[in-house]
Amino acid sequence: MTGTVIGIIILLFLLFLLVIRVHIGVSMFIAGALGYLWISGYDPLMAHLKHSVFSRYSVYDLSVVPLFLMMGQFATQGGLSQALFKAANSFIGHWRGGMAMAGMASCAGFGAICGSSLATAATMSHVVLPELRRHNYAPSLAGASLAVGGTLGMLIPPSVPLVIYAILAQQNIAKVFMASFLPSLLAVAGYLVVIALIVWYKPDLAGPRAEAQSWKIRLSTLFATWPVILIFGAVIIGIYSGVFTPTEAAAVGTVATGLVAWYSGGLRNGGLQRCIQGTAIGTGMMFLILLGADMLNAFLAVSQIPVSFAEWVQGLGLSPLTVLFAIILVYILLGCVMDSLSMILLTVPIFLPVVLGMEFWGLGMDEKAIWFGILALVVMEMGLITPPVGMNVFIIHNIARDISAGTIFRGVVPFLTWDIVRIVILALFPSISLVLVRYFG
């Protein structure tokens, strides 16, 4: 039996484990170990396991994961979300639909220091949702705008999924962060336009307009966001100026966010314990998935499935764009049933060699890897708001039990339309993702 046939059998077995709700990390490890044992035997498997755990967890770049997770925990406890919303609302809250736009903008700001989509959606919902209700916003628009706004935490640097992809694709973390800037701004601008179009078409969804704030109030609320601006600036500018490595920048950002949380009183009454516990749980979950992915990737390497798959795709004679959009469609379908981290670790070792083996507008190998990573993460964002999983939708539903998940899913449809347009734009114009990398990298 060939390695390719064995590989297909093992991948089907992996899907079976996922269907019966075995944890994704455990599923990948079991499937990978059985496949490796089948092809190479017991002694090679033991030899691999002897050093694989240390090899994975001793990677220096991985230390940014718990640091960024703790940074997000401190940001949540530090009350920075309220300041961001007040500042955004003071500037655009008097527009038609402006309060929903302010919620979207504050999600972007919080995502810049949190790095987690789920945490962004949960934290900002506690702050913004009561205000949207008080101003008679329709549940569909209120819930959908916050669920969609939460997805921005995945793409806006510093982002944990971006770090994981960079390590997996053997790319520079700073360059991957840089490549995500313009796609992030494109996402925010498009979502604001979608809200404007929704309330223009159905004005009753937004309720009455709020009064415009004076410039004195606007400047005072903007000044109150100085910790966010300072922390984000220190982390990002520090990385690109060469003062910090990404790991050092993560440490600086974590300490700074922790000081803000301590000064605001967010670490009292068990706040520090919750931050440490949340960081430990998140880190353990991610590292378990990484370990399972390493075992699966080792099996894929000995089975030669990625190489065989790449050769098979190239042999079909399809155009590179046809193959790319087929991969995007697979990601959209997977996003309906899997979380983003699992998709990254499960699919990148298979799809990335295919993309790297094809010609896209004369891009170099590193440029293709970075561009494909940004594109893949944008598609994975959709999985957070698409049924049946739609984790962000269910987070909003759990916070506001009177807003049904179905109502929120219907509300996100216009935003998903923009997501599809944005994916096509980023796929056809790689320079949007790569221009800053080429200029500053």
C-alpha positions in Angstrom: 0.0 0.0 0.0 1.4 3.4 -1.0 2.1 6.3 1.3 -0.6 8.3 -0.4 -3.3 5.7 0.1 -2.3 5.3 3.8 -2.4 9.1 4.1 -5.9 9.3 2.8 -7.0 6.5 5.2 -5.5 8.3 8.1 -7.0 11.7 7.1 -10.4 10.0 6.9 -9.8 8.6 10.4 -8.9 12.1 11.6 -12.2 13.4 10.3 -14.0 10.6 12.1 -12.3 11.5 15.4 -13.3 15.2 14.9 -16.9 14.1 14.1 -17.2 12.2 17.4 -16.0 15.4 19.2 -12.5 14.2 20.1 -10.3 17.3 20.9 -8.5 18.6 17.8 -5.1 18.3 19.4 -5.7 14.8 20.6 -7.2 13.8 17.2 -4.2 15.1 15.2 -1.8 13.4 17.6 -3.5 10.0 17.5 -4.0 10.0 13.7 -0.5 11.2 13.1 1.1 8.6 15.4 -0.9 5.8 13.9 0.0 6.8 10.4 3.7 7.2 11.3 3.6 3.8 12.9 2.0 2.3 9.9 4.5 3.6 7.4 7.8 3.7 9.4 7.3 1.3 12.2 7.6 1.3 16.0 11.2 2.3 16.5 11.2 5.3 14.2 8.0 6.5 15.9 9.6 6.3 19.4 12.8 8.0 18.0 10.6 10.8 16.7 8.6 11.2 19.9 11.8 11.3 22.0 12.8 14.7 20.7 9.7 16.1 19.0 8.1 17.7 22.1 11.3 19.4 23.2 12.0 20.5 19.6 8.6 22.2 19.4 8.3 23.8 22.8 11.9 25.0 22.8 11.3 27.3 19.8 12.1 30.8 21.1 9.5 32.5 18.9 6.7 30.5 20.6 7.2 32.5 23.8 5.2 35.3 22.3 2.1 33.2 22.5 1.6 33.2 26.3 2.9 36.8 26.4 0.3 38.1 23.9 -2.4 36.0 25.7 -1.6 37.6 29.0 -1.5 41.0 27.4 -5.0 40.4 26.3 -6.1 39.2 29.7 -4.6 42.4 31.3 -6.3 44.6 28.7 -9.6 42.9 29.5 -9.2 43.5 33.3 -7.8 47.0 32.8 -11.0 48.6 31.6 -9.4 49.8 28.3 -12.5 48.7 26.4 -14.6 51.4 27.9 -12.2 54.2 27.1 -12.0 53.1 23.5 -15.7 53.0 23.0 -16.2 56.4 24.6 -13.6 58.0 22.4 -15.0 56.4 19.2 -18.6 57.3 20.2 -17.7 60.9 20.9 -16.5 61.4 17.4 -19.0 59.4 15.3 -21.8 58.5 17.7 -24.0 61.2 16.3 -24.0 59.8 12.8 -26.9 57.6 11.6 -25.8 54.2 12.9 -22.8 55.9 14.5 -22.9 54.1 17.8 -22.7 50.7 16.0 -19.8 52.2 14.0 -18.2 53.3 17.2 -18.5 49.8 18.6 -16.8 48.4 15.4 -14.0 50.9 15.7 -13.5 50.2 19.4 -13.3 46.5 18.6 -10.5 47.2 16.2 -8.7 49.3 18.8 -9.1 46.6 21.5 -8.1 43.9 19.0 -4.8 45.8 18.6 -3.8 45.1 22.2 -5.7 41.8 22.7 -4.9 39.6 19.8 -7.9 37.3 20.3 -11.1 37.5 18.4 -13.2 35.7 21.0 -11.9 37.9 23.9 -12.5 41.0 21.7 -16.1 40.0 21.0 -16.8 39.1 24.7 -15.2 42.2 26.2 -16.6 44.7 23.9 -20.1 43.2 24.1 -20.2 43.9 27.8 -19.3 47.6 27.1 -21.1 48.4 23.9 -24.3 46.2 23.9 -26.0 48.0 26.8 -25.5 51.4 25.0 -26.9 50.1 21.7 -29.9 48.8 23.5 -30.4 52.0 25.4 -30.5 53.9 22.0 -33.0 51.4 20.5 -30.7 49.7 18.0 -32.3 46.6 16.5 -31.0 43.3 18.0 -29.9 42.1 14.6 -27.6 45.1 14.0 -26.4 45.3 17.5 -25.5 41.7 17.8 -24.1 41.3 14.3 -21.9 44.4 14.5 -20.2 43.2 17.7 -19.8 39.6 16.4 -18.2 40.9 13.2 -16.1 43.5 15.1 -14.7 40.7 17.2 -13.2 39.0 14.2 -10.8 41.9 13.8 -8.8 40.6 16.7 -7.5 37.8 14.5 -6.0 40.0 11.8 -4.9 43.2 13.5 -1.4 42.8 14.9 -0.3 41.6 17.4 -2.3 38.5 16.7 -1.7 35.0 18.0 -3.0 33.3 14.8 -0.6 35.5 12.8 2.3 34.3 15.0 1.3 30.7 14.7 1.1 31.0 10.9 4.5 32.7 10.7 6.2 30.0 12.7 4.5 27.2 10.7 5.3 28.8 7.3 8.9 29.7 8.5 8.3 33.4 7.9 9.5 36.5 9.8 6.8 37.4 12.4 7.4 41.1 12.0 6.9 40.9 8.2 3.6 39.0 8.7 2.5 41.6 11.1 3.4 44.3 8.6 1.5 42.5 5.8 -1.7 42.5 7.9 -1.9 46.3 8.4 -3.6 47.4 5.1 -6.0 44.3 5.0 -7.0 45.2 8.6 -7.7 48.8 7.6 -9.6 47.6 4.6 -11.7 45.4 6.8 -12.6 48.1 9.3 -13.4 50.7 6.5 -15.6 48.2 4.7 -17.5 47.2 7.8 -18.2 50.9 8.6 -19.6 51.3 5.1 -21.7 48.2 5.5 -23.3 49.7 8.7 -23.9 53.0 6.9 -25.6 51.2 4.0 -27.7 49.1 6.4 -29.1 52.1 8.3 -29.6 54.0 5.0 -31.7 51.2 3.7 -33.5 50.5 6.9 -33.2 53.6 9.2 -35.4 52.1 11.9 -32.6 49.6 12.7 -30.4 52.3 14.2 -32.8 54.3 16.4 -32.6 58.1 16.8 -29.3 59.9 16.3 -27.4 61.0 19.4 -26.3 64.6 20.0 -22.9 65.6 18.6 -20.2 66.1 21.3 -18.1 69.2 21.7 -14.4 69.1 20.7 -13.5 69.5 24.4 -15.3 66.2 25.2 -13.9 64.5 22.1 -10.3 65.4 23.0 -10.8 64.4 26.6 -12.1 61.0 25.7 -9.4 60.6 23.1 -6.7 61.4 25.7 -8.2 58.8 28.0 -7.1 56.1 25.4 -3.5 57.0 25.8 -2.6 53.7 27.4 -3.8 51.8 24.3 -2.0 54.2 21.9 1.2 54.0 24.0 1.2 50.2 24.3 0.3 49.6 20.7 2.9 52.1 19.5 5.6 50.7 21.8 5.0 47.2 20.6 4.7 47.9 16.8 7.2 50.7 16.5 9.6 48.8 18.7 9.4 45.8 16.4 9.8 47.7 13.1 12.5 50.1 14.4 14.6 47.1 15.4 14.6 48.1 19.1 12.7 45.0 20.1 12.4 41.5 18.7 8.7 40.4 18.5 9.3 38.4 21.7 10.8 41.4 23.5 8.0 43.6 22.2 5.4 41.1 23.6 7.1 41.2 27.0 7.1 45.0 27.0 3.5 45.2 26.0 2.5 42.6 28.6 4.3 44.5 31.4 2.8 47.9 30.2 -0.8 46.4 30.0 -0.3 44.8 33.4 0.6 48.1 34.9 -2.5 49.8 33.4 -4.6 47.0 34.8 -3.0 47.3 38.2 -3.4 51.1 38.3 -7.1 50.8 37.3 -7.8 48.3 40.0 -8.5 45.5 37.5 -6.1 43.1 39.3 -7.9 43.3 42.6 -10.5 40.8 43.9 -9.0 37.9 42.1 -8.3 39.8 38.8 -4.7 38.8 38.7 -5.6 35.1 39.4 -8.1 35.2 36.5 -5.5 36.7 34.2 -2.9 34.0 35.1 -5.5 31.2 34.9 -6.9 32.4 31.5 -3.4 32.7 30.1 -2.5 29.2 31.3 -5.6 27.6 29.9 -5.2 29.4 26.5 -1.5 28.5 26.3 -2.1 24.9 27.3 -4.8 24.5 24.7 -2.7 26.0 21.9 0.4 24.1 22.8 -1.6 20.8 22.9 -2.9 21.6 19.4 0.7 22.4 18.2 2.0 19.1 19.5 -0.8 17.2 17.7 -0.1 19.2 14.6 3.6 18.4 14.7 2.8 14.6 15.0 0.4 14.9 12.0 2.9 16.9 10.0 5.6 14.3 10.6 3.2 11.6 9.3 2.4 13.8 6.3 6.1 14.2 5.6 6.8 10.5 5.5 3.6 9.7 3.5 4.5 12.4 0.9 0.9 13.5 0.8 1.7 17.3 0.4 4.1 16.6 -2.4 1.7 14.2 -4.1 -1.2 16.6 -3.7 0.8 19.5 -5.2 1.9 17.4 -8.1 -1.7 16.2 -8.7 -3.1 19.7 -8.6 -0.4 20.9 -11.0 -1.1 18.0 -13.3 -4.8 19.0 -13.6 -3.7 22.0 -15.7 -5.9 24.4 -13.8 -4.9 28.1 -13.7 -3.3 29.2 -10.4 -6.3 31.5 -9.6 -8.7 28.6 -10.1 -6.7 26.5 -7.6 -6.4 29.4 -5.2 -10.2 30.1 -5.2 -10.8 26.3 -4.7 -8.6 26.4 -1.6 -10.5 29.5 -0.4 -13.8 27.6 -0.9 -12.4 24.7 1.2 -11.4 27.2 3.9 -14.9 28.7 3.9 -16.5 25.3 4.3 -14.0 24.2 7.0 -14.7 27.5 8.9 -18.3 26.3 9.4 -17.2 23.5 11.6 -13.7 24.2 12.8 -11.9 27.0 14.7 -9.2 29.1 13.1 -6.2 27.7 14.9 -7.1 24.2 14.0 -7.5 25.1 10.4 -4.1 26.8 10.3 -2.3 23.8 11.8 -4.3 21.2 9.8 -4.3 22.7 6.3 -1.3 25.0 5.9 1.2 22.0 5.6 -1.0 20.7 2.7 -2.1 23.9 0.9 1.0 26.1 1.3 3.2 23.8 -0.9 0.6 23.9 -3.6 0.5 27.7 -3.6 4.3 28.0 -3.4 4.6 25.6 -6.4 2.4 27.9 -8.7 3.1 31.2 -10.3 1.3 34.3 -9.1 2.2 37.6 -10.7 5.9 36.9 -10.4 5.9 36.8 -6.6 8.9 35.3 -4.8 8.5 32.3 -2.5 8.5 34.4 0.8 6.0 36.9 -0.7 3.7 34.1 -1.8 3.9 32.6 1.7 3.1 35.9 3.4 0.3 36.8 1.0 -1.3 33.4 1.2 -1.2 33.6 5.0 -3.0 36.9 5.2 -5.6 35.7 2.6 -6.1 32.5 4.6 -6.6 34.3 7.9 -9.1 36.7 6.3 -11.1 33.7 5.1 -10.8 32.1 8.5 -12.3 35.2 10.1 -15.6 34.3 8.3 -15.7 31.1 10.2 -16.2 33.0 13.5 -19.5 34.4 12.2 -20.9 31.6 9.9 -23.2 28.8 11.1 -23.3 26.3 12.6 -20.2 27.0 14.8 -19.9 30.8 14.6 -18.1 31.2 17.9 -18.5 35.0 18.0 -22.2 34.7 17.4 -22.7 32.3 20.3 -20.6 34.5 22.6 -22.9 37.5 21.9 -25.9 35.2 22.3 -24.6 33.9 25.7 -24.1 37.5 26.9 -27.5 38.7 25.6 -29.7 35.7 26.0 -32.7 37.5 24.6 -31.0 37.9 21.2 -31.3 34.6 19.4 -28.3 33.1 17.5 -30.5 33.0 14.4 -31.2 36.8 14.7 -27.4 37.5 14.8 -26.6 35.1 12.0 -29.2 36.9 9.8 -27.6 40.2 10.8 -24.1 39.2 9.7 -25.1 38.4 6.1 -24.4 42.0 4.8 -21.0 41.8 6.5 -20.2 38.4 5.0 -21.0 39.9 1.6 -18.2 42.5 2.2 -15.9 39.7 3.4 -16.3 37.9 0.1 -15.6 41.1 -1.9 -12.6 41.7 0.3 -11.2 38.2 -0.2 -11.5 38.6 -4.0 -9.7 42.0 -3.8 -6.8 40.6 -1.7 -6.5 37.6 -3.9 -6.3 39.6 -7.1 -4.2 42.4 -5.7 -1.4 40.9 -3.6 0.4 44.2 -3.4 -2.2 45.4 -0.8 -0.7 42.8 1.6 2.9 43.1 0.4 3.5 46.8 -0.2 4.6 47.6 3.3 6.7 44.5 3.5 8.5 45.5 0.3 8.9 49.1 1.3 10.0 48.6 5.0 11.0 45.0 5.1 
